[in-house]
């Protein structure tokens, strides 16, 4: 997946919420929580799709504390 990110940087593609969600979901499905969390730290505002991808990945990894963190984030934000 880092190849996709390198390609985007090399050819000056900018992130959209769609590409951001696809990459986060791919890292999550691959079980690469470290890369998924690095992507989450990018300056793109997460959508409900982003947050669902995070919850799914954390559930698969058996990380209930991370799920609670996402739920708290949702409760305290204006996510659509």
PyMOL Python script that loads the backbone (N, CA, C, O; Angstrom):
from pymol import cmd

cmd.read_pdbstr("""\
ATOM      1  N   UNK A   1       0.816  -1.192   0.000  1.00  0.00           N
ATOM      2  CA  UNK A   1       0.000   0.000   0.000  1.00  0.00           C
ATOM      3  C   UNK A   1       0.855   1.249   0.000  1.00  0.00           C
ATOM      4  O   UNK A   1       0.447   2.285  -0.525  1.00  0.00           O
ATOM      5  N   UNK A   2       2.031   1.158   0.582  1.00  0.00           N
ATOM      6  CA  UNK A   2       2.890   2.338   0.568  1.00  0.00           C
ATOM      7  C   UNK A   2       3.270   2.710  -0.858  1.00  0.00           C
ATOM      8  O   UNK A   2       3.590   3.867  -1.130  1.00  0.00           O
ATOM      9  N   UNK A   3       3.239   1.741  -1.773  1.00  0.00           N
ATOM     10  CA  UNK A   3       3.520   2.042  -3.177  1.00  0.00           C
ATOM     11  C   UNK A   3       2.474   3.006  -3.732  1.00  0.00           C
ATOM     12  O   UNK A   3       2.802   3.894  -4.519  1.00  0.00           O
ATOM     13  N   UNK A   4       1.230   2.834  -3.330  1.00  0.00           N
ATOM     14  CA  UNK A   4       0.167   3.744  -3.769  1.00  0.00           C
ATOM     15  C   UNK A   4       0.439   5.145  -3.248  1.00  0.00           C
ATOM     16  O   UNK A   4       0.303   6.128  -3.978  1.00  0.00           O
ATOM     17  N   UNK A   5       0.823   5.229  -1.985  1.00  0.00           N
ATOM     18  CA  UNK A   5       1.098   6.532  -1.384  1.00  0.00           C
ATOM     19  C   UNK A   5       2.292   7.203  -2.067  1.00  0.00           C
ATOM     20  O   UNK A   5       2.266   8.407  -2.326  1.00  0.00           O
ATOM     21  N   UNK A   6       3.334   6.425  -2.356  1.00  0.00           N
ATOM     22  CA  UNK A   6       4.501   6.976  -3.054  1.00  0.00           C
ATOM     23  C   UNK A   6       4.123   7.457  -4.450  1.00  0.00           C
ATOM     24  O   UNK A   6       4.570   8.518  -4.885  1.00  0.00           O
ATOM     25  N   UNK A   7       3.303   6.682  -5.151  1.00  0.00           N
ATOM     26  CA  UNK A   7       2.853   7.059  -6.489  1.00  0.00           C
ATOM     27  C   UNK A   7       2.096   8.385  -6.443  1.00  0.00           C
ATOM     28  O   UNK A   7       2.316   9.269  -7.271  1.00  0.00           O
ATOM     29  N   UNK A   8       1.204   8.507  -5.464  1.00  0.00           N
ATOM     30  CA  UNK A   8       0.424   9.742  -5.341  1.00  0.00           C
ATOM     31  C   UNK A   8       1.330  10.938  -5.085  1.00  0.00           C
ATOM     32  O   UNK A   8       1.110  12.016  -5.638  1.00  0.00           O
ATOM     33  N   UNK A   9       2.341  10.753  -4.252  1.00  0.00           N
ATOM     34  CA  UNK A   9       3.266  11.850  -3.968  1.00  0.00           C
ATOM     35  C   UNK A   9       4.109  12.189  -5.191  1.00  0.00           C
ATOM     36  O   UNK A   9       4.304  13.360  -5.514  1.00  0.00           O
ATOM     37  N   UNK A  10       4.608  11.161  -5.867  1.00  0.00           N
ATOM     38  CA  UNK A  10       5.482  11.380  -7.020  1.00  0.00           C
ATOM     39  C   UNK A  10       4.773  12.157  -8.121  1.00  0.00           C
ATOM     40  O   UNK A  10       5.366  13.033  -8.751  1.00  0.00           O
ATOM     41  N   UNK A  11       3.510  11.837  -8.350  1.00  0.00           N
ATOM     42  CA  UNK A  11       2.771  12.475  -9.438  1.00  0.00           C
ATOM     43  C   UNK A  11       1.840  13.589  -8.959  1.00  0.00           C
ATOM     44  O   UNK A  11       0.947  14.032  -9.682  1.00  0.00           O
ATOM     45  N   UNK A  12       2.070  14.023  -7.737  1.00  0.00           N
ATOM     46  CA  UNK A  12       1.382  15.194  -7.169  1.00  0.00           C
ATOM     47  C   UNK A  12      -0.139  15.059  -7.137  1.00  0.00           C
ATOM     48  O   UNK A  12      -0.867  16.023  -7.370  1.00  0.00           O
ATOM     49  N   UNK A  13      -0.602  13.847  -6.845  1.00  0.00           N
ATOM     50  CA  UNK A  13      -2.034  13.663  -6.613  1.00  0.00           C
ATOM     51  C   UNK A  13      -2.335  14.118  -5.199  1.00  0.00           C
ATOM     52  O   UNK A  13      -1.562  13.860  -4.276  1.00  0.00           O
ATOM     53  N   UNK A  14      -3.444  14.787  -5.033  1.00  0.00           N
ATOM     54  CA  UNK A  14      -3.810  15.211  -3.685  1.00  0.00           C
ATOM     55  C   UNK A  14      -4.845  14.240  -3.118  1.00  0.00           C
ATOM     56  O   UNK A  14      -5.607  13.605  -3.846  1.00  0.00           O
ATOM     57  N   UNK A  15      -4.838  14.155  -1.807  1.00  0.00           N
ATOM     58  CA  UNK A  15      -5.779  13.279  -1.125  1.00  0.00           C
ATOM     59  C   UNK A  15      -7.183  13.869  -1.179  1.00  0.00           C
ATOM     60  O   UNK A  15      -7.379  15.073  -1.015  1.00  0.00           O
ATOM     61  N   UNK A  16      -8.137  13.002  -1.411  1.00  0.00           N
ATOM     62  CA  UNK A  16      -9.546  13.352  -1.254  1.00  0.00           C
ATOM     63  C   UNK A  16     -10.079  12.456  -0.145  1.00  0.00           C
ATOM     64  O   UNK A  16      -9.392  11.529   0.283  1.00  0.00           O
ATOM     65  N   UNK A  17     -11.260  12.713   0.311  1.00  0.00           N
ATOM     66  CA  UNK A  17     -11.834  11.858   1.345  1.00  0.00           C
ATOM     67  C   UNK A  17     -12.006  10.434   0.823  1.00  0.00           C
ATOM     68  O   UNK A  17     -11.917   9.481   1.597  1.00  0.00           O
ATOM     69  N   UNK A  18     -12.251  10.277  -0.473  1.00  0.00           N
ATOM     70  CA  UNK A  18     -12.429   8.939  -1.050  1.00  0.00           C
ATOM     71  C   UNK A  18     -11.113   8.170  -1.038  1.00  0.00           C
ATOM     72  O   UNK A  18     -11.072   7.029  -0.576  1.00  0.00           O
ATOM     73  N   UNK A  19     -10.031   8.778  -1.539  1.00  0.00           N
ATOM     74  CA  UNK A  19      -8.749   8.066  -1.540  1.00  0.00           C
ATOM     75  C   UNK A  19      -8.287   7.797  -0.115  1.00  0.00           C
ATOM     76  O   UNK A  19      -7.744   6.730   0.175  1.00  0.00           O
ATOM     77  N   UNK A  20      -8.496   8.742   0.757  1.00  0.00           N
ATOM     78  CA  UNK A  20      -8.149   8.586   2.174  1.00  0.00           C
ATOM     79  C   UNK A  20      -8.888   7.387   2.772  1.00  0.00           C
ATOM     80  O   UNK A  20      -8.278   6.557   3.447  1.00  0.00           O
ATOM     81  N   UNK A  21     -10.186   7.294   2.530  1.00  0.00           N
ATOM     82  CA  UNK A  21     -10.974   6.181   3.060  1.00  0.00           C
ATOM     83  C   UNK A  21     -10.537   4.845   2.485  1.00  0.00           C
ATOM     84  O   UNK A  21     -10.464   3.853   3.210  1.00  0.00           O
ATOM     85  N   UNK A  22     -10.247   4.808   1.200  1.00  0.00           N
ATOM     86  CA  UNK A  22      -9.821   3.561   0.563  1.00  0.00           C
ATOM     87  C   UNK A  22      -8.515   3.071   1.178  1.00  0.00           C
ATOM     88  O   UNK A  22      -8.378   1.888   1.488  1.00  0.00           O
ATOM     89  N   UNK A  23      -7.561   3.972   1.353  1.00  0.00           N
ATOM     90  CA  UNK A  23      -6.260   3.580   1.904  1.00  0.00           C
ATOM     91  C   UNK A  23      -6.398   3.148   3.362  1.00  0.00           C
ATOM     92  O   UNK A  23      -5.812   2.141   3.760  1.00  0.00           O
ATOM     93  N   UNK A  24      -7.152   3.879   4.154  1.00  0.00           N
ATOM     94  CA  UNK A  24      -7.355   3.493   5.559  1.00  0.00           C
ATOM     95  C   UNK A  24      -8.036   2.128   5.635  1.00  0.00           C
ATOM     96  O   UNK A  24      -7.636   1.280   6.432  1.00  0.00           O
ATOM     97  N   UNK A  25      -9.052   1.915   4.820  1.00  0.00           N
ATOM     98  CA  UNK A  25      -9.753   0.636   4.836  1.00  0.00           C
ATOM     99  C   UNK A  25      -8.824  -0.500   4.413  1.00  0.00           C
ATOM    100  O   UNK A  25      -8.861  -1.580   5.003  1.00  0.00           O
ATOM    101  N   UNK A  26      -8.000  -0.270   3.405  1.00  0.00           N
ATOM    102  CA  UNK A  26      -7.070  -1.309   2.946  1.00  0.00           C
ATOM    103  C   UNK A  26      -6.070  -1.674   4.041  1.00  0.00           C
ATOM    104  O   UNK A  26      -5.825  -2.856   4.282  1.00  0.00           O
ATOM    105  N   UNK A  27      -5.493  -0.678   4.702  1.00  0.00           N
ATOM    106  CA  UNK A  27      -4.579  -0.970   5.805  1.00  0.00           C
ATOM    107  C   UNK A  27      -5.298  -1.730   6.915  1.00  0.00           C
ATOM    108  O   UNK A  27      -4.756  -2.686   7.469  1.00  0.00           O
ATOM    109  N   UNK A  28      -6.502  -1.312   7.235  1.00  0.00           N
ATOM    110  CA  UNK A  28      -7.262  -1.986   8.285  1.00  0.00           C
ATOM    111  C   UNK A  28      -7.567  -3.429   7.942  1.00  0.00           C
ATOM    112  O   UNK A  28      -7.411  -4.313   8.785  1.00  0.00           O
ATOM    113  N   UNK A  29      -8.000  -3.682   6.711  1.00  0.00           N
ATOM    114  CA  UNK A  29      -8.317  -5.053   6.287  1.00  0.00           C
ATOM    115  C   UNK A  29      -7.070  -5.931   6.242  1.00  0.00           C
ATOM    116  O   UNK A  29      -7.148  -7.143   6.445  1.00  0.00           O
ATOM    117  N   UNK A  30      -5.925  -5.315   5.976  1.00  0.00           N
ATOM    118  CA  UNK A  30      -4.663  -6.065   5.963  1.00  0.00           C
ATOM    119  C   UNK A  30      -4.120  -6.283   7.373  1.00  0.00           C
ATOM    120  O   UNK A  30      -3.133  -6.995   7.560  1.00  0.00           O
ATOM    121  N   UNK A  31      -4.762  -5.672   8.355  1.00  0.00           N
ATOM    122  CA  UNK A  31      -4.299  -5.806   9.733  1.00  0.00           C
ATOM    123  C   UNK A  31      -3.112  -4.930  10.066  1.00  0.00           C
ATOM    124  O   UNK A  31      -2.467  -5.115  11.098  1.00  0.00           O
ATOM    125  N   UNK A  32      -2.821  -3.974   9.197  1.00  0.00           N
ATOM    126  CA  UNK A  32      -1.688  -3.067   9.418  1.00  0.00           C
ATOM    127  C   UNK A  32      -2.178  -1.828  10.169  1.00  0.00           C
ATOM    128  O   UNK A  32      -2.331  -0.751   9.592  1.00  0.00           O
ATOM    129  N   UNK A  33      -2.420  -2.005  11.462  1.00  0.00           N
ATOM    130  CA  UNK A  33      -2.981  -0.923  12.266  1.00  0.00           C
ATOM    131  C   UNK A  33      -2.023   0.254  12.387  1.00  0.00           C
ATOM    132  O   UNK A  33      -2.454   1.403  12.486  1.00  0.00           O
ATOM    133  N   UNK A  34      -0.725  -0.030  12.380  1.00  0.00           N
ATOM    134  CA  UNK A  34       0.252   1.064  12.487  1.00  0.00           C
ATOM    135  C   UNK A  34       0.112   2.022  11.302  1.00  0.00           C
ATOM    136  O   UNK A  34       0.031   3.235  11.494  1.00  0.00           O
ATOM    137  N   UNK A  35       0.084   1.489  10.089  1.00  0.00           N
ATOM    138  CA  UNK A  35      -0.063   2.336   8.899  1.00  0.00           C
ATOM    139  C   UNK A  35      -1.442   2.988   8.869  1.00  0.00           C
ATOM    140  O   UNK A  35      -1.584   4.142   8.464  1.00  0.00           O
ATOM    141  N   UNK A  36      -2.452   2.243   9.299  1.00  0.00           N
ATOM    142  CA  UNK A  36      -3.801   2.796   9.323  1.00  0.00           C
ATOM    143  C   UNK A  36      -3.850   4.006  10.252  1.00  0.00           C
ATOM    144  O   UNK A  36      -4.447   5.028   9.915  1.00  0.00           O
ATOM    145  N   UNK A  37      -3.225   3.890  11.415  1.00  0.00           N
ATOM    146  CA  UNK A  37      -3.231   4.998  12.370  1.00  0.00           C
ATOM    147  C   UNK A  37      -2.375   6.164  11.881  1.00  0.00           C
ATOM    148  O   UNK A  37      -2.694   7.319  12.161  1.00  0.00           O
ATOM    149  N   UNK A  38      -1.297   5.879  11.157  1.00  0.00           N
ATOM    150  CA  UNK A  38      -0.509   6.964  10.560  1.00  0.00           C
ATOM    151  C   UNK A  38      -1.351   7.737   9.555  1.00  0.00           C
ATOM    152  O   UNK A  38      -1.294   8.966   9.502  1.00  0.00           O
ATOM    153  N   UNK A  39      -2.133   7.013   8.758  1.00  0.00           N
ATOM    154  CA  UNK A  39      -3.011   7.677   7.793  1.00  0.00           C
ATOM    155  C   UNK A  39      -4.055   8.509   8.523  1.00  0.00           C
ATOM    156  O   UNK A  39      -4.394   9.611   8.090  1.00  0.00           O
ATOM    157  N   UNK A  40      -4.557   7.987   9.617  1.00  0.00           N
ATOM    158  CA  UNK A  40      -5.581   8.709  10.374  1.00  0.00           C
ATOM    159  C   UNK A  40      -5.041  10.037  10.878  1.00  0.00           C
ATOM    160  O   UNK A  40      -5.798  10.991  11.058  1.00  0.00           O
ATOM    161  N   UNK A  41      -3.745  10.102  11.105  1.00  0.00           N
ATOM    162  CA  UNK A  41      -3.150  11.337  11.617  1.00  0.00           C
ATOM    163  C   UNK A  41      -2.961  12.398  10.532  1.00  0.00           C
ATOM    164  O   UNK A  41      -2.565  13.525  10.830  1.00  0.00           O
ATOM    165  N   UNK A  42      -3.242  12.045   9.277  1.00  0.00           N
ATOM    166  CA  UNK A  42      -3.173  13.044   8.203  1.00  0.00           C
ATOM    167  C   UNK A  42      -4.202  14.139   8.478  1.00  0.00           C
ATOM    168  O   UNK A  42      -5.092  13.965   9.311  1.00  0.00           O
ATOM    169  N   UNK A  43      -4.083  15.225   7.800  1.00  0.00           N
ATOM    170  CA  UNK A  43      -4.931  16.387   8.086  1.00  0.00           C
ATOM    171  C   UNK A  43      -6.259  16.389   7.326  1.00  0.00           C
ATOM    172  O   UNK A  43      -6.805  17.451   7.028  1.00  0.00           O
ATOM    173  N   UNK A  44      -6.766  15.222   7.019  1.00  0.00           N
ATOM    174  CA  UNK A  44      -8.052  15.125   6.345  1.00  0.00           C
ATOM    175  C   UNK A  44      -9.109  14.785   7.390  1.00  0.00           C
ATOM    176  O   UNK A  44      -8.924  13.871   8.194  1.00  0.00           O
ATOM    177  N   UNK A  45     -10.205  15.516   7.377  1.00  0.00           N
ATOM    178  CA  UNK A  45     -11.276  15.266   8.342  1.00  0.00           C
ATOM    179  C   UNK A  45     -11.933  13.922   8.024  1.00  0.00           C
ATOM    180  O   UNK A  45     -12.377  13.706   6.896  1.00  0.00           O
ATOM    181  N   UNK A  46     -12.000  13.025   8.997  1.00  0.00           N
ATOM    182  CA  UNK A  46     -12.600  11.715   8.731  1.00  0.00           C
ATOM    183  C   UNK A  46     -14.105  11.819   8.508  1.00  0.00           C
ATOM    184  O   UNK A  46     -14.774  12.703   9.044  1.00  0.00           O
ATOM    185  N   UNK A  47     -14.612  10.901   7.708  1.00  0.00           N
ATOM    186  CA  UNK A  47     -16.053  10.810   7.474  1.00  0.00           C
ATOM    187  C   UNK A  47     -16.584   9.606   8.245  1.00  0.00           C
ATOM    188  O   UNK A  47     -15.826   8.901   8.910  1.00  0.00           O
ATOM    189  N   UNK A  48     -17.877   9.379   8.151  1.00  0.00           N
ATOM    190  CA  UNK A  48     -18.441   8.202   8.816  1.00  0.00           C
ATOM    191  C   UNK A  48     -17.875   6.922   8.203  1.00  0.00           C
ATOM    192  O   UNK A  48     -17.741   5.918   8.902  1.00  0.00           O
ATOM    193  N   UNK A  49     -17.541   6.938   6.915  1.00  0.00           N
ATOM    194  CA  UNK A  49     -16.921   5.777   6.265  1.00  0.00           C
ATOM    195  C   UNK A  49     -15.552   5.511   6.880  1.00  0.00           C
ATOM    196  O   UNK A  49     -15.209   4.362   7.161  1.00  0.00           O
ATOM    197  N   UNK A  50     -14.774   6.562   7.089  1.00  0.00           N
ATOM    198  CA  UNK A  50     -13.460   6.431   7.714  1.00  0.00           C
ATOM    199  C   UNK A  50     -13.594   5.775   9.082  1.00  0.00           C
ATOM    200  O   UNK A  50     -12.875   4.829   9.401  1.00  0.00           O
ATOM    201  N   UNK A  51     -14.509   6.280   9.875  1.00  0.00           N
ATOM    202  CA  UNK A  51     -14.664   5.800  11.242  1.00  0.00           C
ATOM    203  C   UNK A  51     -15.179   4.367  11.282  1.00  0.00           C
ATOM    204  O   UNK A  51     -14.786   3.596  12.158  1.00  0.00           O
ATOM    205  N   UNK A  52     -16.043   4.004  10.359  1.00  0.00           N
ATOM    206  CA  UNK A  52     -16.500   2.608  10.278  1.00  0.00           C
ATOM    207  C   UNK A  52     -15.343   1.678   9.937  1.00  0.00           C
ATOM    208  O   UNK A  52     -15.256   0.572  10.471  1.00  0.00           O
ATOM    209  N   UNK A  53     -14.457   2.118   9.055  1.00  0.00           N
ATOM    210  CA  UNK A  53     -13.277   1.319   8.714  1.00  0.00           C
ATOM    211  C   UNK A  53     -12.387   1.123   9.930  1.00  0.00           C
ATOM    212  O   UNK A  53     -11.867   0.030  10.157  1.00  0.00           O
ATOM    213  N   UNK A  54     -12.212   2.178  10.711  1.00  0.00           N
ATOM    214  CA  UNK A  54     -11.399   2.078  11.927  1.00  0.00           C
ATOM    215  C   UNK A  54     -12.020   1.098  12.916  1.00  0.00           C
ATOM    216  O   UNK A  54     -11.326   0.240  13.461  1.00  0.00           O
ATOM    217  N   UNK A  55     -13.320   1.222  13.149  1.00  0.00           N
ATOM    218  CA  UNK A  55     -13.991   0.330  14.097  1.00  0.00           C
ATOM    219  C   UNK A  55     -13.874  -1.122  13.640  1.00  0.00           C
ATOM    220  O   UNK A  55     -13.595  -2.003  14.453  1.00  0.00           O
ATOM    221  N   UNK A  56     -14.085  -1.381  12.349  1.00  0.00           N
ATOM    222  CA  UNK A  56     -13.980  -2.750  11.828  1.00  0.00           C
ATOM    223  C   UNK A  56     -12.579  -3.309  12.052  1.00  0.00           C
ATOM    224  O   UNK A  56     -12.427  -4.446  12.498  1.00  0.00           O
ATOM    225  N   UNK A  57     -11.558  -2.517  11.744  1.00  0.00           N
ATOM    226  CA  UNK A  57     -10.179  -2.983  11.905  1.00  0.00           C
ATOM    227  C   UNK A  57      -9.853  -3.245  13.372  1.00  0.00           C
ATOM    228  O   UNK A  57      -9.218  -4.247  13.701  1.00  0.00           O
ATOM    229  N   UNK A  58     -10.281  -2.355  14.244  1.00  0.00           N
ATOM    230  CA  UNK A  58     -10.026  -2.547  15.675  1.00  0.00           C
ATOM    231  C   UNK A  58     -10.787  -3.754  16.223  1.00  0.00           C
ATOM    232  O   UNK A  58     -10.287  -4.463  17.096  1.00  0.00           O
ATOM    233  N   UNK A  59     -11.992  -3.985  15.712  1.00  0.00           N
ATOM    234  CA  UNK A  59     -12.746  -5.167  16.142  1.00  0.00           C
ATOM    235  C   UNK A  59     -12.006  -6.440  15.740  1.00  0.00           C
ATOM    236  O   UNK A  59     -11.851  -7.359  16.544  1.00  0.00           O
ATOM    237  N   UNK A  60     -11.552  -6.485  14.490  1.00  0.00           N
ATOM    238  CA  UNK A  60     -10.824  -7.659  14.003  1.00  0.00           C
ATOM    239  C   UNK A  60      -9.533  -7.889  14.781  1.00  0.00           C
ATOM    240  O   UNK A  60      -9.110  -9.029  14.969  1.00  0.00           O
ATOM    241  N   UNK A  61      -8.909  -6.804  15.231  1.00  0.00           N
ATOM    242  CA  UNK A  61      -7.648  -6.903  15.974  1.00  0.00           C
ATOM    243  C   UNK A  61      -7.871  -7.124  17.469  1.00  0.00           C
ATOM    244  O   UNK A  61      -6.911  -7.284  18.222  1.00  0.00           O
ATOM    245  N   UNK A  62      -9.137  -7.134  17.902  1.00  0.00           N
ATOM    246  CA  UNK A  62      -9.425  -7.328  19.316  1.00  0.00           C
ATOM    247  C   UNK A  62      -8.967  -6.166  20.180  1.00  0.00           C
ATOM    248  O   UNK A  62      -8.374  -6.364  21.240  1.00  0.00           O
ATOM    249  N   UNK A  63      -9.248  -4.948  19.720  1.00  0.00           N
ATOM    250  CA  UNK A  63      -8.821  -3.734  20.425  1.00  0.00           C
ATOM    251  C   UNK A  63     -10.038  -2.919  20.886  1.00  0.00           C
ATOM    252  O   UNK A  63     -10.321  -1.865  20.317  1.00  0.00           O
ATOM    253  N   UNK A  64     -10.763  -3.396  21.914  1.00  0.00           N
ATOM    254  CA  UNK A  64     -11.973  -2.679  22.342  1.00  0.00           C
ATOM    255  C   UNK A  64     -11.696  -1.262  22.839  1.00  0.00           C
ATOM    256  O   UNK A  64     -12.547  -0.384  22.694  1.00  0.00           O
ATOM    257  N   UNK A  65     -10.525  -1.026  23.422  1.00  0.00           N
ATOM    258  CA  UNK A  65     -10.212   0.332  23.901  1.00  0.00           C
ATOM    259  C   UNK A  65     -10.096   1.311  22.737  1.00  0.00           C
ATOM    260  O   UNK A  65     -10.453   2.482  22.869  1.00  0.00           O
ATOM    261  N   UNK A  66      -9.598   0.835  21.601  1.00  0.00           N
ATOM    262  CA  UNK A  66      -9.505   1.689  20.408  1.00  0.00           C
ATOM    263  C   UNK A  66     -10.900   1.976  19.846  1.00  0.00           C
ATOM    264  O   UNK A  66     -11.173   3.078  19.371  1.00  0.00           O
ATOM    265  N   UNK A  67     -11.772   0.976  19.905  1.00  0.00           N
ATOM    266  CA  UNK A  67     -13.150   1.181  19.446  1.00  0.00           C
ATOM    267  C   UNK A  67     -13.824   2.242  20.306  1.00  0.00           C
ATOM    268  O   UNK A  67     -14.493   3.135  19.787  1.00  0.00           O
ATOM    269  N   UNK A  68     -13.649   2.145  21.614  1.00  0.00           N
ATOM    270  CA  UNK A  68     -14.233   3.153  22.508  1.00  0.00           C
ATOM    271  C   UNK A  68     -13.686   4.542  22.199  1.00  0.00           C
ATOM    272  O   UNK A  68     -14.414   5.532  22.277  1.00  0.00           O
ATOM    273  N   UNK A  69     -12.415   4.613  21.850  1.00  0.00           N
ATOM    274  CA  UNK A  69     -11.808   5.902  21.498  1.00  0.00           C
ATOM    275  C   UNK A  69     -12.478   6.500  20.258  1.00  0.00           C
ATOM    276  O   UNK A  69     -12.763   7.697  20.220  1.00  0.00           O
ATOM    277  N   UNK A  70     -12.725   5.670  19.254  1.00  0.00           N
ATOM    278  CA  UNK A  70     -13.403   6.141  18.044  1.00  0.00           C
ATOM    279  C   UNK A  70     -14.824   6.589  18.385  1.00  0.00           C
ATOM    280  O   UNK A  70     -15.284   7.621  17.897  1.00  0.00           O
ATOM    281  N   UNK A  71     -15.512   5.822  19.213  1.00  0.00           N
ATOM    282  CA  UNK A  71     -16.879   6.192  19.593  1.00  0.00           C
ATOM    283  C   UNK A  71     -16.911   7.515  20.354  1.00  0.00           C
ATOM    284  O   UNK A  71     -17.812   8.328  20.144  1.00  0.00           O
ATOM    285  N   UNK A  72     -15.942   7.737  21.229  1.00  0.00           N
ATOM    286  CA  UNK A  72     -15.863   9.031  21.932  1.00  0.00           C
ATOM    287  C   UNK A  72     -15.619  10.165  20.934  1.00  0.00           C
ATOM    288  O   UNK A  72     -16.199  11.244  21.050  1.00  0.00           O
ATOM    289  N   UNK A  73     -14.754   9.903  19.954  1.00  0.00           N
ATOM    290  CA  UNK A  73     -14.486  10.900  18.921  1.00  0.00           C
ATOM    291  C   UNK A  73     -15.780  11.256  18.191  1.00  0.00           C
ATOM    292  O   UNK A  73     -16.063  12.430  17.950  1.00  0.00           O
ATOM    293  N   UNK A  74     -16.557  10.241  17.844  1.00  0.00           N
ATOM    294  CA  UNK A  74     -17.822  10.469  17.135  1.00  0.00           C
ATOM    295  C   UNK A  74     -18.773  11.300  17.988  1.00  0.00           C
ATOM    296  O   UNK A  74     -19.401  12.237  17.495  1.00  0.00           O
ATOM    297  N   UNK A  75     -18.874  10.956  19.261  1.00  0.00           N
ATOM    298  CA  UNK A  75     -19.776  11.680  20.159  1.00  0.00           C
ATOM    299  C   UNK A  75     -19.403  13.152  20.297  1.00  0.00           C
ATOM    300  O   UNK A  75     -20.273  13.999  20.503  1.00  0.00           O
ATOM    301  N   UNK A  76     -18.117  13.456  20.184  1.00  0.00           N
ATOM    302  CA  UNK A  76     -17.635  14.825  20.398  1.00  0.00           C
ATOM    303  C   UNK A  76     -17.357  15.584  19.107  1.00  0.00           C
ATOM    304  O   UNK A  76     -16.716  16.634  19.134  1.00  0.00           O
ATOM    305  N   UNK A  77     -17.826  15.069  17.987  1.00  0.00           N
ATOM    306  CA  UNK A  77     -17.537  15.738  16.713  1.00  0.00           C
ATOM    307  C   UNK A  77     -18.819  15.961  15.924  1.00  0.00           C
ATOM    308  O   UNK A  77     -19.911  15.572  16.338  1.00  0.00           O
ATOM    309  N   UNK A  78     -18.649  16.591  14.788  1.00  0.00           N
ATOM    310  CA  UNK A  78     -19.793  16.862  13.906  1.00  0.00           C
ATOM    311  C   UNK A  78     -19.698  16.029  12.630  1.00  0.00           C
ATOM    312  O   UNK A  78     -19.908  16.537  11.528  1.00  0.00           O
ATOM    313  N   UNK A  79     -19.384  14.765  12.787  1.00  0.00           N
ATOM    314  CA  UNK A  79     -19.235  13.861  11.649  1.00  0.00           C
ATOM    315  C   UNK A  79     -20.590  13.624  11.004  1.00  0.00           C
ATOM    316  O   UNK A  79     -21.596  13.414  11.682  1.00  0.00           O
ATOM    317  N   UNK A  80     -20.589  13.662   9.668  1.00  0.00           N
ATOM    318  CA  UNK A  80     -21.821  13.395   8.907  1.00  0.00           C
ATOM    319  C   UNK A  80     -21.791  12.008   8.339  1.00  0.00           C
ATOM    320  O   UNK A  80     -22.737  11.596   7.667  1.00  0.00           O
TER     321      UNK A  80
END
""", "prot")
cmd.dss("prot")
cmd.show_as("cartoon", "prot")
cmd.util.cbc("prot")
cmd.orient("prot")
